[in-house]
Amino acid sequence: MKMTAIACVIVGAVLALAALALMAAAPGRAGEAAAARRLLIVADEAKAMQVLAEFLKAEGGYASTIVDPKDLPADFGGYEAVFMYIHGPMQPAAERALVGYAQGGGRLVLLHHAVASARLKNPEFLRLVGVHIPPRDDPKLPWRVIEGIPYVFVNLAPRHYVTTHKVTYDRTVEYQSSDAPSAAGQFPALELAGTEVFLNQHFTDGREKTVLAGFRVVDPKTGAVIMQDRAAWYKPAGRGWVFYFQPGHRAEDFQNRRYAQMILNSLTWKPGMEAR
């Protein structure tokens, strides 16, 4: 009986020590998990990105570091994803870093003017994203920017995780895909007021992209309704992924929680989650 009691005491002590060891290790593992949810936002205009970063932290638990393109870290390895919100010219060093990050297995999220006319001086980047920016005087489909108009964001993938997870839509609109020939249909949509639209971003990579959303806007000059499948898409890039969301001219665009949620969803999406 005495030996049994001693054995019980020894076993109890061992278990207690093991529990203490696990408790001591837990903060370290939690710290590692928290560190894994870090984002890098490369931006030459910080205000809008601060709004987005606050949402991503509150709703997704992501900690964002916003840096100017001239101050990129030497290594992107500690970040779960990298955002690009560069309006002006992008220097070759930044171009190489972002392209290399995506091709090497990273998740690159492009916002608004990340894919606009300033990228004409970044051919390697345009090859990565599979987009051609035409001249403003192109006789058929010129590059054009329209500011200060209602931007109707149309969900063209109503069963996709990115466009539907925790996202609701307040209207249904008639939309005809710009991928002709096509027929008009009814699709869920939401509106971003008084923002900016880019017309005629030409795809150059065939069917590599998965189109998530299109836009429906009214030309203020002619009154014509313009619909193009360019509001949101993603594609594989080497061993990584590239996502693009066109709205984002104003900080208020990212204050729309439904739109911001889609951007958050692009961080948690994995292949095979296309359908709900």
C-alpha positions as protocol buffer text, in pm:
chain_id: "A"
residue {
  index: 1
  type: MET
  ca { x: 0 y: 0 z: 0 }
}
residue {
  index: 2
  type: LYS
  ca { x: 285 y: 238 z: 89 }
}
residue {
  index: 3
  type: MET
  ca { x: 452 y: 171 z: -246 }
}
residue {
  index: 4
  type: THR
  ca { x: 123 y: 236 z: -425 }
}
residue {
  index: 5
  type: ALA
  ca { x: 85 y: 566 z: -246 }
}
residue {
  index: 6
  type: ILE
  ca { x: 442 y: 667 z: -332 }
}
residue {
  index: 7
  type: ALA
  ca { x: 384 y: 571 z: -696 }
}
residue {
  index: 8
  type: CYS
  ca { x: 71 y: 785 z: -706 }
}
residue {
  index: 9
  type: VAL
  ca { x: 263 y: 1080 z: -565 }
}
residue {
  index: 10
  type: ILE
  ca { x: 538 y: 1038 z: -825 }
}
residue {
  index: 11
  type: VAL
  ca { x: 288 y: 1007 z: -1112 }
}
residue {
  index: 12
  type: GLY
  ca { x: 104 y: 1313 z: -986 }
}
residue {
  index: 13
  type: ALA
  ca { x: 425 y: 1514 z: -969 }
}
residue {
  index: 14
  type: VAL
  ca { x: 521 y: 1411 z: -1323 }
}
residue {
  index: 15
  type: LEU
  ca { x: 181 y: 1511 z: -1456 }
}
residue {
  index: 16
  type: ALA
  ca { x: 199 y: 1845 z: -1276 }
}
residue {
  index: 17
  type: LEU
  ca { x: 541 y: 1917 z: -1425 }
}
residue {
  index: 18
  type: ALA
  ca { x: 416 y: 1824 z: -1772 }
}
residue {
  index: 19
  type: ALA
  ca { x: 120 y: 2059 z: -1731 }
}
residue {
  index: 20
  type: LEU
  ca { x: 350 y: 2341 z: -1623 }
}
residue {
  index: 21
  type: ALA
  ca { x: 572 y: 2277 z: -1925 }
}
residue {
  index: 22
  type: LEU
  ca { x: 272 y: 2297 z: -2158 }
}
residue {
  index: 23
  type: MET
  ca { x: 156 y: 2620 z: -1998 }
}
residue {
  index: 24
  type: ALA
  ca { x: 500 y: 2769 z: -2035 }
}
residue {
  index: 25
  type: ALA
  ca { x: 514 y: 2669 z: -2402 }
}
residue {
  index: 26
  type: ALA
  ca { x: 162 y: 2795 z: -2483 }
}
residue {
  index: 27
  type: PRO
  ca { x: 246 y: 3168 z: -2488 }
}
residue {
  index: 28
  type: GLY
  ca { x: 527 y: 3098 z: -2730 }
}
residue {
  index: 29
  type: ARG
  ca { x: 299 y: 2911 z: -2966 }
}
residue {
  index: 30
  type: ALA
  ca { x: 36 y: 3182 z: -2938 }
}
residue {
  index: 31
  type: GLY
  ca { x: 301 y: 3437 z: -3018 }
}
residue {
  index: 32
  type: GLU
  ca { x: 407 y: 3239 z: -3322 }
}
residue {
  index: 33
  type: ALA
  ca { x: 42 y: 3217 z: -3440 }
}
residue {
  index: 34
  type: ALA
  ca { x: -1 y: 3590 z: -3393 }
}
residue {
  index: 35
  type: ALA
  ca { x: 321 y: 3658 z: -3581 }
}
residue {
  index: 36
  type: ALA
  ca { x: 197 y: 3443 z: -3870 }
}
residue {
  index: 37
  type: ARG
  ca { x: -101 y: 3678 z: -3916 }
}
residue {
  index: 38
  type: ARG
  ca { x: 104 y: 3975 z: -4027 }
}
residue {
  index: 39
  type: LEU
  ca { x: 36 y: 4175 z: -4342 }
}
residue {
  index: 40
  type: LEU
  ca { x: 257 y: 4413 z: -4537 }
}
residue {
  index: 41
  type: ILE
  ca { x: 82 y: 4700 z: -4715 }
}
residue {
  index: 42
  type: VAL
  ca { x: 296 y: 4876 z: -4975 }
}
residue {
  index: 43
  type: ALA
  ca { x: 134 y: 5214 z: -5037 }
}
residue {
  index: 44
  type: ASP
  ca { x: 227 y: 5563 z: -5149 }
}
residue {
  index: 45
  type: GLU
  ca { x: -106 y: 5696 z: -5011 }
}
residue {
  index: 46
  type: ALA
  ca { x: -159 y: 5583 z: -4652 }
}
residue {
  index: 47
  type: LYS
  ca { x: -501 y: 5720 z: -4550 }
}
residue {
  index: 48
  type: ALA
  ca { x: -716 y: 5464 z: -4731 }
}
residue {
  index: 49
  type: MET
  ca { x: -486 y: 5181 z: -4622 }
}
residue {
  index: 50
  type: GLN
  ca { x: -515 y: 5282 z: -4258 }
}
residue {
  index: 51
  type: VAL
  ca { x: -892 y: 5240 z: -4286 }
}
residue {
  index: 52
  type: LEU
  ca { x: -852 y: 4897 z: -4443 }
}
residue {
  index: 53
  type: ALA
  ca { x: -586 y: 4792 z: -4191 }
}
residue {
  index: 54
  type: GLU
  ca { x: -820 y: 4875 z: -3902 }
}
residue {
  index: 55
  type: PHE
  ca { x: -1091 y: 4656 z: -4051 }
}
residue {
  index: 56
  type: LEU
  ca { x: -855 y: 4366 z: -4117 }
}
residue {
  index: 57
  type: LYS
  ca { x: -733 y: 4381 z: -3757 }
}
residue {
  index: 58
  type: ALA
  ca { x: -1080 y: 4408 z: -3603 }
}
residue {
  index: 59
  type: GLU
  ca { x: -1246 y: 4140 z: -3815 }
}
residue {
  index: 60
  type: GLY
  ca { x: -957 y: 3912 z: -3907 }
}
residue {
  index: 61
  type: GLY
  ca { x: -696 y: 3958 z: -3636 }
}
residue {
  index: 62
  type: TYR
  ca { x: -432 y: 4070 z: -3885 }
}
residue {
  index: 63
  type: ALA
  ca { x: -160 y: 4316 z: -3785 }
}
residue {
  index: 64
  type: SER
  ca { x: -63 y: 4537 z: -4080 }
}
residue {
  index: 65
  type: THR
  ca { x: 257 y: 4727 z: -4146 }
}
residue {
  index: 66
  type: ILE
  ca { x: 217 y: 5010 z: -4398 }
}
residue {
  index: 67
  type: VAL
  ca { x: 536 y: 5106 z: -4582 }
}
residue {
  index: 68
  type: ASP
  ca { x: 626 y: 5339 z: -4864 }
}
residue {
  index: 69
  type: PRO
  ca { x: 746 y: 5160 z: -5180 }
}
residue {
  index: 70
  type: LYS
  ca { x: 1090 y: 5316 z: -5125 }
}
residue {
  index: 71
  type: ASP
  ca { x: 1119 y: 5153 z: -4782 }
}
residue {
  index: 72
  type: LEU
  ca { x: 1047 y: 4788 z: -4855 }
}
residue {
  index: 73
  type: PRO
  ca { x: 1186 y: 4531 z: -4613 }
}
residue {
  index: 74
  type: ALA
  ca { x: 1460 y: 4308 z: -4746 }
}
residue {
  index: 75
  type: ASP
  ca { x: 1248 y: 3997 z: -4688 }
}
residue {
  index: 76
  type: PHE
  ca { x: 871 y: 3942 z: -4722 }
}
residue {
  index: 77
  type: GLY
  ca { x: 889 y: 3597 z: -4564 }
}
residue {
  index: 78
  type: GLY
  ca { x: 724 y: 3690 z: -4235 }
}
residue {
  index: 79
  type: TYR
  ca { x: 402 y: 3817 z: -4392 }
}
residue {
  index: 80
  type: GLU
  ca { x: 93 y: 3613 z: -4466 }
}
residue {
  index: 81
  type: ALA
  ca { x: 11 y: 3842 z: -4760 }
}
residue {
  index: 82
  type: VAL
  ca { x: 136 y: 4160 z: -4923 }
}
residue {
  index: 83
  type: PHE
  ca { x: -95 y: 4438 z: -5042 }
}
residue {
  index: 84
  type: MET
  ca { x: -3 y: 4684 z: -5316 }
}
residue {
  index: 85
  type: TYR
  ca { x: -168 y: 5027 z: -5328 }
}
residue {
  index: 86
  type: ILE
  ca { x: 74 y: 5230 z: -5539 }
}
residue {
  index: 87
  type: HIS
  ca { x: -70 y: 5522 z: -5733 }
}
residue {
  index: 88
  type: GLY
  ca { x: 243 y: 5681 z: -5874 }
}
residue {
  index: 89
  type: PRO
  ca { x: 546 y: 5533 z: -6049 }
}
residue {
  index: 90
  type: MET
  ca { x: 686 y: 5207 z: -5916 }
}
residue {
  index: 91
  type: GLN
  ca { x: 1063 y: 5175 z: -5909 }
}
residue {
  index: 92
  type: PRO
  ca { x: 1223 y: 4863 z: -6063 }
}
residue {
  index: 93
  type: ALA
  ca { x: 1341 y: 4737 z: -5722 }
}
residue {
  index: 94
  type: ALA
  ca { x: 985 y: 4738 z: -5586 }
}
residue {
  index: 95
  type: GLU
  ca { x: 855 y: 4579 z: -5906 }
}
residue {
  index: 96
  type: ARG
  ca { x: 1106 y: 4294 z: -5881 }
}
residue {
  index: 97
  type: ALA
  ca { x: 1033 y: 4241 z: -5513 }
}
residue {
  index: 98
  type: LEU
  ca { x: 655 y: 4220 z: -5558 }
}
residue {
  index: 99
  type: VAL
  ca { x: 671 y: 4001 z: -5868 }
}
residue {
  index: 100
  type: GLY
  ca { x: 924 y: 3771 z: -5703 }
}
residue {
  index: 101
  type: TYR
  ca { x: 712 y: 3747 z: -5389 }
}
residue {
  index: 102
  type: ALA
  ca { x: 405 y: 3627 z: -5582 }
}
residue {
  index: 103
  type: GLN
  ca { x: 594 y: 3389 z: -5807 }
}
residue {
  index: 104
  type: GLY
  ca { x: 777 y: 3246 z: -5508 }
}
residue {
  index: 105
  type: GLY
  ca { x: 456 y: 3142 z: -5335 }
}
residue {
  index: 106
  type: GLY
  ca { x: 322 y: 3461 z: -5177 }
}
residue {
  index: 107
  type: ARG
  ca { x: -29 y: 3604 z: -5183 }
}
residue {
  index: 108
  type: LEU
  ca { x: -24 y: 3947 z: -5351 }
}
residue {
  index: 109
  type: VAL
  ca { x: -340 y: 4157 z: -5318 }
}
residue {
  index: 110
  type: LEU
  ca { x: -366 y: 4448 z: -5561 }
}
residue {
  index: 111
  type: LEU
  ca { x: -598 y: 4738 z: -5492 }
}
residue {
  index: 112
  type: HIS
  ca { x: -739 y: 5000 z: -5728 }
}
residue {
  index: 113
  type: HIS
  ca { x: -459 y: 5195 z: -5901 }
}
residue {
  index: 114
  type: ALA
  ca { x: -215 y: 4909 z: -5850 }
}
residue {
  index: 115
  type: VAL
  ca { x: -329 y: 4818 z: -6204 }
}
residue {
  index: 116
  type: ALA
  ca { x: -356 y: 5152 z: -6382 }
}
residue {
  index: 117
  type: SER
  ca { x: -175 y: 5368 z: -6638 }
}
residue {
  index: 118
  type: ALA
  ca { x: 130 y: 5432 z: -6415 }
}
residue {
  index: 119
  type: ARG
  ca { x: 214 y: 5063 z: -6454 }
}
residue {
  index: 120
  type: LEU
  ca { x: 296 y: 5114 z: -6821 }
}
residue {
  index: 121
  type: LYS
  ca { x: 653 y: 5160 z: -6704 }
}
residue {
  index: 122
  type: ASN
  ca { x: 643 y: 4824 z: -6526 }
}
residue {
  index: 123
  type: PRO
  ca { x: 619 y: 4561 z: -6803 }
}
residue {
  index: 124
  type: GLU
  ca { x: 731 y: 4273 z: -6578 }
}
residue {
  index: 125
  type: PHE
  ca { x: 450 y: 4353 z: -6337 }
}
residue {
  index: 126
  type: LEU
  ca { x: 190 y: 4373 z: -6617 }
}
residue {
  index: 127
  type: ARG
  ca { x: 306 y: 4034 z: -6746 }
}
residue {
  index: 128
  type: LEU
  ca { x: 255 y: 3891 z: -6399 }
}
residue {
  index: 129
  type: VAL
  ca { x: -101 y: 4022 z: -6369 }
}
residue {
  index: 130
  type: GLY
  ca { x: -190 y: 3954 z: -6732 }
}
residue {
  index: 131
  type: VAL
  ca { x: -320 y: 4303 z: -6812 }
}
residue {
  index: 132
  type: HIS
  ca { x: -259 y: 4546 z: -7097 }
}
residue {
  index: 133
  type: ILE
  ca { x: -324 y: 4916 z: -7040 }
}
residue {
  index: 134
  type: PRO
  ca { x: -420 y: 5069 z: -7377 }
}
residue {
  index: 135
  type: PRO
  ca { x: -339 y: 5427 z: -7474 }
}
residue {
  index: 136
  type: ARG
  ca { x: -598 y: 5695 z: -7404 }
}
residue {
  index: 137
  type: ASP
  ca { x: -636 y: 5753 z: -7778 }
}
residue {
  index: 138
  type: ASP
  ca { x: -693 y: 5388 z: -7869 }
}
residue {
  index: 139
  type: PRO
  ca { x: -955 y: 5395 z: -8149 }
}
residue {
  index: 140
  type: LYS
  ca { x: -1160 y: 5104 z: -8010 }
}
residue {
  index: 141
  type: LEU
  ca { x: -1120 y: 5057 z: -7634 }
}
residue {
  index: 142
  type: PRO
  ca { x: -906 y: 5338 z: -7488 }
}
residue {
  index: 143
  type: TRP
  ca { x: -788 y: 5362 z: -7129 }
}
residue {
  index: 144
  type: ARG
  ca { x: -1026 y: 5590 z: -6945 }
}
residue {
  index: 145
  type: VAL
  ca { x: -1082 y: 5699 z: -6586 }
}
residue {
  index: 146
  type: ILE
  ca { x: -1418 y: 5833 z: -6465 }
}
residue {
  index: 147
  type: GLU
  ca { x: -1427 y: 5996 z: -6123 }
}
residue {
  index: 148
  type: GLY
  ca { x: -1704 y: 6077 z: -5880 }
}
residue {
  index: 149
  type: ILE
  ca { x: -1971 y: 5836 z: -5999 }
}
residue {
  index: 150
  type: PRO
  ca { x: -2175 y: 5558 z: -5837 }
}
residue {
  index: 151
  type: TYR
  ca { x: -1987 y: 5229 z: -5881 }
}
residue {
  index: 152
  type: VAL
  ca { x: -2218 y: 4927 z: -5882 }
}
residue {
  index: 153
  type: PHE
  ca { x: -2011 y: 4624 z: -5784 }
}
residue {
  index: 154
  type: VAL
  ca { x: -2177 y: 4315 z: -5933 }
}
residue {
  index: 155
  type: ASN
  ca { x: -2111 y: 3970 z: -5791 }
}
residue {
  index: 156
  type: LEU
  ca { x: -2049 y: 3744 z: -6091 }
}
residue {
  index: 157
  type: ALA
  ca { x: -1956 y: 3446 z: -5873 }
}
residue {
  index: 158
  type: PRO
  ca { x: -2255 y: 3419 z: -5636 }
}
residue {
  index: 159
  type: ARG
  ca { x: -2136 y: 3090 z: -5485 }
}
residue {
  index: 160
  type: HIS
  ca { x: -1772 y: 3183 z: -5437 }
}
residue {
  index: 161
  type: TYR
  ca { x: -1622 y: 3214 z: -5089 }
}
residue {
  index: 162
  type: VAL
  ca { x: -1455 y: 3550 z: -5156 }
}
residue {
  index: 163
  type: THR
  ca { x: -1775 y: 3722 z: -5271 }
}
residue {
  index: 164
  type: THR
  ca { x: -2018 y: 3558 z: -5030 }
}
residue {
  index: 165
  type: HIS
  ca { x: -1857 y: 3466 z: -4695 }
}
residue {
  index: 166
  type: LYS
  ca { x: -2008 y: 3710 z: -4443 }
}
residue {
  index: 167
  type: VAL
  ca { x: -2109 y: 3936 z: -4734 }
}
residue {
  index: 168
  type: THR
  ca { x: -2464 y: 4051 z: -4805 }
}
residue {
  index: 169
  type: TYR
  ca { x: -2596 y: 4241 z: -5105 }
}
residue {
  index: 170
  type: ASP
  ca { x: -2873 y: 4501 z: -5097 }
}
residue {
  index: 171
  type: ARG
  ca { x: -2990 y: 4478 z: -5456 }
}
residue {
  index: 172
  type: THR
  ca { x: -3013 y: 4270 z: -5770 }
}
residue {
  index: 173
  type: VAL
  ca { x: -2921 y: 4426 z: -6104 }
}
residue {
  index: 174
  type: GLU
  ca { x: -2930 y: 4329 z: -6466 }
}
residue {
  index: 175
  type: TYR
  ca { x: -2582 y: 4265 z: -6596 }
}
residue {
  index: 176
  type: GLN
  ca { x: -2444 y: 4146 z: -6927 }
}
residue {
  index: 177
  type: SER
  ca { x: -2089 y: 4014 z: -6923 }
}
residue {
  index: 178
  type: SER
  ca { x: -1829 y: 4196 z: -7130 }
}
residue {
  index: 179
  type: ASP
  ca { x: -1703 y: 3851 z: -7230 }
}
residue {
  index: 180
  type: ALA
  ca { x: -1902 y: 3843 z: -7553 }
}
residue {
  index: 181
  type: PRO
  ca { x: -2109 y: 3674 z: -7670 }
}
residue {
  index: 182
  type: SER
  ca { x: -2315 y: 3670 z: -7354 }
}
residue {
  index: 183
  type: ALA
  ca { x: -2672 y: 3716 z: -7239 }
}
residue {
  index: 184
  type: ALA
  ca { x: -2797 y: 3949 z: -6966 }
}
residue {
  index: 185
  type: GLY
  ca { x: -2890 y: 3807 z: -6628 }
}
residue {
  index: 186
  type: GLN
  ca { x: -2978 y: 3910 z: -6274 }
}
residue {
  index: 187
  type: PHE
  ca { x: -2693 y: 3929 z: -6022 }
}
residue {
  index: 188
  type: PRO
  ca { x: -2647 y: 4047 z: -5661 }
}
residue {
  index: 189
  type: ALA
  ca { x: -2480 y: 4387 z: -5627 }
}
residue {
  index: 190
  type: LEU
  ca { x: -2379 y: 4667 z: -5394 }
}
residue {
  index: 191
  type: GLU
  ca { x: -2298 y: 5032 z: -5460 }
}
residue {
  index: 192
  type: LEU
  ca { x: -1995 y: 5243 z: -5376 }
}
residue {
  index: 193
  type: ALA
  ca { x: -2088 y: 5611 z: -5403 }
}
residue {
  index: 194
  type: GLY
  ca { x: -1884 y: 5888 z: -5563 }
}
residue {
  index: 195
  type: THR
  ca { x: -1576 y: 5684 z: -5643 }
}
residue {
  index: 196
  type: GLU
  ca { x: -1364 y: 5608 z: -5950 }
}
residue {
  index: 197
  type: VAL
  ca { x: -1378 y: 5348 z: -6225 }
}
residue {
  index: 198
  type: PHE
  ca { x: -1113 y: 5230 z: -6470 }
}
residue {
  index: 199
  type: LEU
  ca { x: -1239 y: 5137 z: -6815 }
}
residue {
  index: 200
  type: ASN
  ca { x: -1077 y: 4890 z: -7053 }
}
residue {
  index: 201
  type: GLN
  ca { x: -820 y: 4697 z: -6856 }
}
residue {
  index: 202
  type: HIS
  ca { x: -741 y: 4440 z: -7128 }
}
residue {
  index: 203
  type: PHE
  ca { x: -673 y: 4081 z: -7018 }
}
residue {
  index: 204
  type: THR
  ca { x: -374 y: 3921 z: -7189 }
}
residue {
  index: 205
  type: ASP
  ca { x: -360 y: 3579 z: -7023 }
}
residue {
  index: 206
  type: GLY
  ca { x: -653 y: 3394 z: -7177 }
}
residue {
  index: 207
  type: ARG
  ca { x: -850 y: 3208 z: -6909 }
}
residue {
  index: 208
  type: GLU
  ca { x: -594 y: 3214 z: -6627 }
}
residue {
  index: 209
  type: LYS
  ca { x: -805 y: 3454 z: -6421 }
}
residue {
  index: 210
  type: THR
  ca { x: -1113 y: 3366 z: -6219 }
}
residue {
  index: 211
  type: VAL
  ca { x: -1342 y: 3666 z: -6247 }
}
residue {
  index: 212
  type: LEU
  ca { x: -1530 y: 3739 z: -5926 }
}
residue {
  index: 213
  type: ALA
  ca { x: -1711 y: 4064 z: -6002 }
}
residue {
  index: 214
  type: GLY
  ca { x: -1789 y: 4321 z: -6267 }
}
residue {
  index: 215
  type: PHE
  ca { x: -1891 y: 4684 z: -6252 }
}
residue {
  index: 216
  type: ARG
  ca { x: -2196 y: 4863 z: -6384 }
}
residue {
  index: 217
  type: VAL
  ca { x: -2162 y: 5240 z: -6425 }
}
residue {
  index: 218
  type: VAL
  ca { x: -2332 y: 5517 z: -6622 }
}
residue {
  index: 219
  type: ASP
  ca { x: -2114 y: 5728 z: -6850 }
}
residue {
  index: 220
  type: PRO
  ca { x: -2170 y: 6089 z: -6733 }
}
residue {
  index: 221
  type: LYS
  ca { x: -2097 y: 6216 z: -7085 }
}
residue {
  index: 222
  type: THR
  ca { x: -2333 y: 5999 z: -7286 }
}
residue {
  index: 223
  type: GLY
  ca { x: -2568 y: 5838 z: -7033 }
}
residue {
  index: 224
  type: ALA
  ca { x: -2470 y: 5494 z: -7165 }
}
residue {
  index: 225
  type: VAL
  ca { x: -2454 y: 5201 z: -6923 }
}
residue {
  index: 226
  type: ILE
  ca { x: -2106 y: 5044 z: -6917 }
}
residue {
  index: 227
  type: MET
  ca { x: -2053 y: 4692 z: -6786 }
}
residue {
  index: 228
  type: GLN
  ca { x: -1713 y: 4524 z: -6769 }
}
residue {
  index: 229
  type: ASP
  ca { x: -1594 y: 4209 z: -6590 }
}
residue {
  index: 230
  type: ARG
  ca { x: -1307 y: 4388 z: -6415 }
}
residue {
  index: 231
  type: ALA
  ca { x: -1417 y: 4473 z: -6059 }
}
residue {
  index: 232
  type: ALA
  ca { x: -1244 y: 4176 z: -5894 }
}
residue {
  index: 233
  type: TRP
  ca { x: -1049 y: 3869 z: -6003 }
}
residue {
  index: 234
  type: TYR
  ca { x: -767 y: 3636 z: -5901 }
}
residue {
  index: 235
  type: LYS
  ca { x: -514 y: 3414 z: -6076 }
}
residue {
  index: 236
  type: PRO
  ca { x: -224 y: 3179 z: -6002 }
}
residue {
  index: 237
  type: ALA
  ca { x: 120 y: 3333 z: -6037 }
}
residue {
  index: 238
  type: GLY
  ca { x: 410 y: 3090 z: -6023 }
}
residue {
  index: 239
  type: ARG
  ca { x: 373 y: 2920 z: -5684 }
}
residue {
  index: 240
  type: GLY
  ca { x: 160 y: 3204 z: -5546 }
}
residue {
  index: 241
  type: TRP
  ca { x: -162 y: 3396 z: -5608 }
}
residue {
  index: 242
  type: VAL
  ca { x: -255 y: 3744 z: -5725 }
}
residue {
  index: 243
  type: PHE
  ca { x: -588 y: 3907 z: -5633 }
}
residue {
  index: 244
  type: TYR
  ca { x: -721 y: 4235 z: -5770 }
}
residue {
  index: 245
  type: PHE
  ca { x: -1001 y: 4456 z: -5642 }
}
residue {
  index: 246
  type: GLN
  ca { x: -1068 y: 4765 z: -5854 }
}
residue {
  index: 247
  type: PRO
  ca { x: -1263 y: 4996 z: -5617 }
}
residue {
  index: 248
  type: GLY
  ca { x: -1055 y: 5191 z: -5367 }
}
residue {
  index: 249
  type: HIS
  ca { x: -1004 y: 5545 z: -5492 }
}
residue {
  index: 250
  type: ARG
  ca { x: -1132 y: 5689 z: -5163 }
}
residue {
  index: 251
  type: ALA
  ca { x: -1085 y: 5583 z: -4803 }
}
residue {
  index: 252
  type: GLU
  ca { x: -1466 y: 5569 z: -4785 }
}
residue {
  index: 253
  type: ASP
  ca { x: -1463 y: 5273 z: -5026 }
}
residue {
  index: 254
  type: PHE
  ca { x: -1292 y: 5063 z: -4759 }
}
residue {
  index: 255
  type: GLN
  ca { x: -1537 y: 5184 z: -4496 }
}
residue {
  index: 256
  type: ASN
  ca { x: -1799 y: 4981 z: -4681 }
}
residue {
  index: 257
  type: ARG
  ca { x: -1784 y: 4672 z: -4460 }
}
residue {
  index: 258
  type: ARG
  ca { x: -1923 y: 4440 z: -4725 }
}
residue {
  index: 259
  type: TYR
  ca { x: -1652 y: 4538 z: -4971 }
}
residue {
  index: 260
  type: ALA
  ca { x: -1381 y: 4523 z: -4705 }
}
residue {
  index: 261
  type: GLN
  ca { x: -1503 y: 4177 z: -4603 }
}
residue {
  index: 262
  type: MET
  ca { x: -1439 y: 4050 z: -4956 }
}
residue {
  index: 263
  type: ILE
  ca { x: -1081 y: 4172 z: -4933 }
}
residue {
  index: 264
  type: LEU
  ca { x: -1049 y: 3994 z: -4599 }
}
residue {
  index: 265
  type: ASN
  ca { x: -1194 y: 3680 z: -4759 }
}
residue {
  index: 266
  type: SER
  ca { x: -917 y: 3685 z: -5019 }
}
residue {
  index: 267
  type: LEU
  ca { x: -671 y: 3626 z: -4734 }
}
residue {
  index: 268
  type: THR
  ca { x: -850 y: 3319 z: -4598 }
}
residue {
  index: 269
  type: TRP
  ca { x: -958 y: 3164 z: -4929 }
}
residue {
  index: 270
  type: LYS
  ca { x: -787 y: 2840 z: -5033 }
}
residue {
  index: 271
  type: PRO
  ca { x: -818 y: 2641 z: -5357 }
}
residue {
  index: 272
  type: GLY
  ca { x: -1128 y: 2424 z: -5342 }
}
residue {
  index: 273
  type: MET
  ca { x: -1335 y: 2684 z: -5156 }
}
residue {
  index: 274
  type: GLU
  ca { x: -1492 y: 2825 z: -5474 }
}
residue {
  index: 275
  type: ALA
  ca { x: -1843 y: 2698 z: -5398 }
}
residue {
  index: 276
  type: ARG
  ca { x: -2042 y: 2727 z: -5076 }
}
